[in-house]
Amino acid sequence: MRFSIIVPTLNEAARLDHALRDLVAGIERFSECEIIVCDGGSGDATLDIARRHPVQLLETERGRARQMNAGAERALGEWLVFLHADTRLPADWIQAIESCEAEWGRFDVRLSGRHPLLRVVESTMNLRSRLSGIATGDQVLFFRRDFFARLGGYPDISLMEDITISKLAKRLSPPACLRQRVVTSSRRWEKQGILRTILLMWRLRLAYWLGADPKRLHRIYYG
C-alpha cells in the first residue's frame, strides 16, 4: 500500500458524501491507496454516509488527534495523509507527494470563499508556513509512515495538535512545502467574520505559545 488517507470526522453529514465522492473518484485509477474515516462519535448521519463508500470506517474516542492516531495505527500505507472532511486535494496530489524527497510536508492552501480578504489570509498562511516550517491541518499534513512513528503520532491534546507535531517534526527533518493548493472551506471565516477570525486565530496561537491549556483554547475556538 502506497498511500493511506486518514479523515477524522465529527458530525460531518452535510459535507462528507460530496467529499468522499470526490476523493474516491480521484484515486479510482490508483490501486495502492486506502481511505480510512475515523469518527469520534457523530450524532448525525456521518456513519451511514461513510458506509456508502469504499472506505474503512473506525469508531474511535472523540478528539481529532486521537482519531487520526487511531487511523494511523490501522493504516498500511507508506505515506500517511491527514485530510479534513471540508478540504479537497488537488488532482496531482499523488505525484506531488511522490516527487518530494522529504520525510513530511504539507500543501499550500486556498480558502473556498470569494471575498478578497480571503486571498490575503491564504497567502499569509502559506508564506508564514513556508518561513516557519509549521503547518496546520487545513494544509493537509503528510508523513512517511516510519517518520510518523518516530514522532510518536499526534500529541493527545484538544487543539493545536497540528502545530505541535510540526514543531516536533521540523526538529528532525525540514518539511516539503508543496505549492500545489488544497481547497479548504472558508465557512468559519465567513460565518464569524474574516477580521474577527484572524484576531481569534492569533489570540489562540499567542496563548498557546505562552503555555495556555489546549483544553481551554478548544473551548474558546469552538464556543
C-alpha positions as CSV (number, residue, x, y, z in Angstrom):
1,M,0.0,0.0,0.0
2,R,1.4,3.4,-1.0
3,F,-0.9,5.9,0.5
4,S,-3.3,5.9,3.4
5,I,-5.7,8.9,3.5
6,I,-7.0,9.4,7.1
7,V,-10.1,11.5,7.5
8,P,-11.2,12.5,11.1
9,T,-14.9,13.2,11.3
10,L,-17.4,14.5,13.8
11,N,-20.9,15.4,12.6
12,E,-19.8,16.0,9.0
13,A,-23.0,14.7,7.4
14,A,-23.6,17.9,5.5
15,R,-20.3,17.6,3.5
16,L,-19.0,14.1,3.9
17,D,-20.8,12.5,1.0
18,H,-19.5,15.0,-1.5
19,A,-16.0,14.9,0.0
20,L,-15.8,11.1,-0.3
21,R,-17.2,11.0,-3.8
22,D,-14.5,13.4,-4.9
23,L,-11.8,11.5,-3.1
24,V,-12.8,8.1,-4.3
25,A,-13.1,9.4,-7.9
26,G,-9.6,10.9,-7.6
27,I,-8.0,7.6,-6.7
28,E,-10.0,5.1,-8.7
29,R,-7.1,4.5,-11.1
30,F,-4.6,4.2,-8.3
31,S,-4.9,0.9,-6.6
32,E,-2.3,1.5,-3.9
33,C,-4.4,3.9,-1.9
34,E,-6.8,3.4,1.0
35,I,-9.2,5.8,2.7
36,I,-9.8,5.5,6.5
37,V,-12.6,7.5,8.1
38,C,-12.1,7.9,11.8
39,D,-15.3,9.0,13.5
40,G,-15.3,10.5,17.0
41,G,-18.9,9.8,18.0
42,S,-21.1,11.7,15.4
43,G,-24.7,12.2,16.3
44,D,-25.8,12.8,12.8
45,A,-25.7,10.6,9.6
46,T,-22.0,10.7,9.2
47,L,-21.5,7.0,9.8
48,D,-24.3,6.0,7.4
49,I,-22.8,8.2,4.7
50,A,-19.3,6.8,5.2
51,R,-20.6,3.2,4.9
52,R,-21.9,4.0,1.4
53,H,-18.4,4.5,0.1
54,P,-15.4,2.1,-0.3
55,V,-13.6,3.2,2.8
56,Q,-12.6,1.8,6.1
57,L,-14.7,3.2,9.0
58,L,-13.3,3.3,12.5
59,E,-15.3,4.5,15.5
60,T,-12.9,6.0,18.0
61,E,-12.7,8.2,21.1
62,R,-13.5,11.8,20.4
63,G,-10.6,14.1,19.8
64,R,-9.1,14.9,16.4
65,A,-5.6,13.8,17.5
66,R,-6.9,10.5,18.9
67,Q,-8.9,9.9,15.8
68,M,-6.0,10.5,13.5
69,N,-3.7,8.3,15.6
70,A,-6.2,5.5,15.5
71,G,-6.4,5.8,11.7
72,A,-2.6,5.7,11.5
73,E,-2.4,2.6,13.6
74,R,-4.8,0.8,11.1
75,A,-3.1,2.3,8.0
76,L,-1.0,0.2,5.7
77,G,0.4,3.0,3.5
78,E,4.0,4.1,3.2
79,W,2.6,7.7,3.3
80,L,0.0,8.8,5.8
81,V,-2.1,11.7,4.5
82,F,-4.3,13.5,7.1
83,L,-7.3,15.1,5.4
84,H,-10.1,17.2,6.9
85,A,-13.6,16.4,5.6
86,D,-14.0,20.0,4.4
87,T,-10.8,20.1,2.4
88,R,-10.2,19.0,-1.2
89,L,-6.9,17.6,-2.6
90,P,-5.5,18.9,-5.9
91,A,-5.7,16.5,-8.8
92,D,-2.0,15.8,-8.9
93,W,-1.5,15.3,-5.1
94,I,-0.2,11.8,-5.5
95,Q,2.6,12.8,-7.9
96,A,3.4,15.9,-5.8
97,I,4.0,13.7,-2.7
98,E,5.9,11.0,-4.6
99,S,8.2,13.6,-6.1
100,C,9.2,15.2,-2.8
101,E,12.3,14.0,-1.0
102,A,11.2,14.9,2.5
103,E,10.0,12.9,5.4
104,W,6.9,15.0,5.8
105,G,5.2,18.1,4.5
106,R,2.1,20.0,3.6
107,F,0.4,21.7,0.7
108,D,-0.3,25.4,0.1
109,V,-4.0,26.2,0.9
110,R,-6.7,28.1,-0.8
111,L,-9.9,29.2,1.1
112,S,-13.1,28.4,-0.8
113,G,-14.8,31.8,-0.5
114,R,-14.5,34.7,-2.9
115,H,-14.0,37.6,-0.6
116,P,-10.8,39.5,-1.5
117,L,-9.6,39.4,2.2
118,L,-9.6,35.6,2.0
119,R,-6.9,35.8,-0.7
120,V,-4.8,37.8,1.7
121,V,-5.4,35.3,4.5
122,E,-4.5,32.3,2.5
123,S,-1.4,34.0,1.1
124,T,-0.3,34.9,4.6
125,M,-0.9,31.4,5.8
126,N,1.2,29.9,3.1
127,L,4.1,32.3,3.5
128,R,4.1,32.0,7.3
129,S,4.2,28.2,7.0
130,R,7.0,28.3,4.4
131,L,9.1,30.6,6.6
132,S,8.4,28.9,9.9
133,G,8.2,25.2,8.9
134,I,5.0,25.0,10.9
135,A,1.8,23.7,9.2
136,T,-1.9,23.5,10.1
137,G,-4.3,20.7,9.4
138,D,-6.1,22.7,6.7
139,Q,-2.9,22.4,4.7
140,V,-3.1,18.6,4.7
141,L,-0.1,17.2,6.6
142,F,1.5,14.1,5.2
143,F,4.2,11.9,6.8
144,R,6.2,8.9,5.8
145,R,4.9,6.1,8.0
146,D,8.1,5.3,9.8
147,F,8.8,9.0,10.4
148,F,5.3,9.5,11.9
149,A,6.1,6.5,14.2
150,R,9.3,8.2,15.3
151,L,7.3,11.3,16.3
152,G,5.0,9.2,18.4
153,G,2.0,10.3,16.4
154,Y,-0.1,13.4,17.1
155,P,0.1,14.7,20.7
156,D,-3.0,13.9,22.6
157,I,-4.2,17.5,23.1
158,S,-7.5,19.1,22.4
159,L,-6.3,21.8,20.0
160,M,-3.1,22.8,18.2
161,E,-2.1,19.1,17.6
162,D,-1.1,20.1,14.1
163,I,1.2,22.9,15.3
164,T,2.8,20.7,18.0
165,I,3.6,17.8,15.6
166,S,5.0,20.3,13.1
167,K,7.3,21.7,15.8
168,L,8.5,18.2,16.7
169,A,8.9,17.1,13.0
170,K,10.9,20.1,11.8
171,R,13.5,19.4,14.5
172,L,14.2,16.1,12.8
173,S,13.6,17.0,9.2
174,P,12.6,20.1,7.2
175,P,9.1,19.9,5.6
176,A,8.2,19.7,2.0
177,C,6.2,22.9,1.4
178,L,4.3,21.9,-1.8
179,R,2.9,24.7,-3.9
180,Q,0.0,22.7,-5.2
181,R,-3.1,24.0,-3.4
182,V,-5.7,22.2,-1.4
183,V,-9.0,23.9,-1.2
184,T,-10.5,24.2,2.3
185,S,-13.8,25.6,3.5
186,S,-13.9,29.2,4.5
187,R,-17.2,28.7,6.3
188,R,-15.8,29.6,9.7
189,W,-14.2,32.8,8.4
190,E,-17.4,33.9,6.6
191,K,-19.7,32.9,9.5
192,Q,-17.8,34.6,12.3
193,G,-16.3,37.5,10.2
194,I,-12.9,37.4,8.5
195,L,-11.2,40.1,10.6
196,R,-12.7,38.7,13.8
197,T,-11.5,35.2,12.9
198,I,-8.0,36.4,12.1
199,L,-7.8,38.0,15.6
200,L,-9.2,34.9,17.2
201,M,-6.5,32.7,15.5
202,W,-3.7,35.0,16.5
203,R,-5.1,35.2,20.0
204,L,-5.2,31.4,20.3
205,R,-1.7,30.9,18.8
206,L,-0.2,33.5,21.2
207,A,-1.9,31.9,24.2
208,Y,-0.6,28.5,23.1
209,W,3.0,29.7,22.7
210,L,2.6,31.3,26.2
211,G,1.6,27.9,27.7
212,A,-2.2,28.0,27.8
213,D,-4.0,24.8,28.3
214,P,-5.2,23.4,24.9
215,K,-8.5,22.3,26.5
216,R,-9.2,25.9,27.4
217,L,-8.2,27.0,23.9
218,H,-10.5,24.4,22.4
219,R,-13.5,25.8,24.4
220,I,-12.7,29.3,23.1
221,Y,-12.3,28.1,19.5
222,Y,-15.4,26.0,19.3
223,G,-17.5,28.2,21.6
